Amino acid sequence: MITLYGVYRSRASRPLWLLGEIGCDFTHVPVIQAYRLKDAKAEDAVLNTASPDYLAVNPQGQIPAMEDDGLLLTESLAITLHIARRHGGGFGPADGSEQSLMEQWALYAATSLEPPALEILLAVESGGDTLPETRAAIRVSAEKLRRPLNRLERHLSGHDWLVGNRFTAADINTAECLRYAQGYPALLAEYPHVSDWLARCQARPAFQTFWARREAEPA
Ligand SMILES: N[C@@H](CCC(=O)N[C@@H](CS)C(=O)NCC(=O)O)C(=O)O
């Protein structure tokens, strides 16, 4: 049985979305980021990333973490790949080549997409187009995304999905990293195949359910 640690408003989104797609039973422990507990001493508040009980699970003090039949993993994209491979049926790899492709897209998402996309999210949240400095920061981060987005656009101009002509964990990992850049729609509008693919991913009932639960959590 899988135990997944981490609230919906975190990178736990990736395995939580996949678990919703698969529909398998799991235990969800909604550990929250310590820095979000504004008025309490983090160690004493609800289970959070600074709680001794959680540090015993993940000494790095970050979410998500996952336990599955004695295996502990503490990286969201690796967790999603593991769940897909062991429990995911068609959401996981059909063979070794698909496994390699899913790993490739996860590493692409982590190294080429997530850092600049996260910069965009933070700049949008702290002012966006209203402040000259955040507007300039968004432009710089968007520029860093253009080469990886060109590569994704090229792939999606010939395929509906990233691996195996079906929706898989590779789409979840990549779409969730790219979601951080959606606060700057002008960039994604330059990549019509990427935009259509992201819309297809986010139209899925399991994403919609995940999103409703995320929105129900305190911001
Ligand atoms: N590379 C890690 C990053 C994990 C991470 O940064 N998690 C954030 C929440 S999305 C966190 O736990 N922040 C609390 C902290 O760093 O204190 C992953 O993808 O799992």
The ligand as an SDF file (V2000), in Angstrom:
LIG
                    3D

 20 19  0  0  0  0  0  0  0  0999 V2000
   13.0500   18.3340   -6.0830 N   0  0  0  0  0  0  0  0  0  0  0  0
   12.0760   18.1370   -5.0300 C   0  0  0  0  0  0  0  0  0  0  0  0
   11.6680   19.5020   -4.4900 C   0  0  0  0  0  0  0  0  0  0  0  0
   10.7460   19.3810   -3.2910 C   0  0  0  0  0  0  0  0  0  0  0  0
   10.3030   20.7340   -2.7770 C   0  0  0  0  0  0  0  0  0  0  0  0
   10.9520   21.7890   -2.9920 O   0  0  0  0  0  0  0  0  0  0  0  0
    9.1800   20.7290   -2.0740 N   0  0  0  0  0  0  0  0  0  0  0  0
    8.6440   21.9440   -1.5120 C   0  0  0  0  0  0  0  0  0  0  0  0
    7.1220   21.9910   -1.7010 C   0  0  0  0  0  0  0  0  0  0  0  0
    6.6720   22.0300   -3.3920 S   0  0  0  0  0  0  0  0  0  0  0  0
    8.8930   21.9330   -0.0050 C   0  0  0  0  0  0  0  0  0  0  0  0
    8.7860   20.9110    0.6280 O   0  0  0  0  0  0  0  0  0  0  0  0
    9.2050   23.1040    0.5670 N   0  0  0  0  0  0  0  0  0  0  0  0
    9.3890   23.2330    1.9790 C   0  0  0  0  0  0  0  0  0  0  0  0
   10.8000   23.5550    2.3140 C   0  0  0  0  0  0  0  0  0  0  0  0
   11.6600   23.5110    1.4200 O   0  0  0  0  0  0  0  0  0  0  0  0
   11.0410   23.8550    3.4610 O   0  0  0  0  0  0  0  0  0  0  0  0
   10.8750   17.3680   -5.5980 C   0  0  0  0  0  0  0  0  0  0  0  0
   10.5410   17.5850   -6.7700 O   0  0  0  0  0  0  0  0  0  0  0  0
   10.3010   16.5510   -4.8730 O   0  0  0  0  0  0  0  0  0  0  0  0
  1  2  1  0
  2  3  1  0
  2 18  1  0
  3  4  1  0
  4  5  1  0
  5  6  2  0
  5  7  1  0
  7  8  1  0
  8  9  1  0
  8 11  1  0
  9 10  1  0
 11 12  2  0
 11 13  1  0
 13 14  1  0
 14 15  1  0
 15 16  2  0
 15 17  1  0
 18 19  2  0
 18 20  1  0
M  END
$$$$
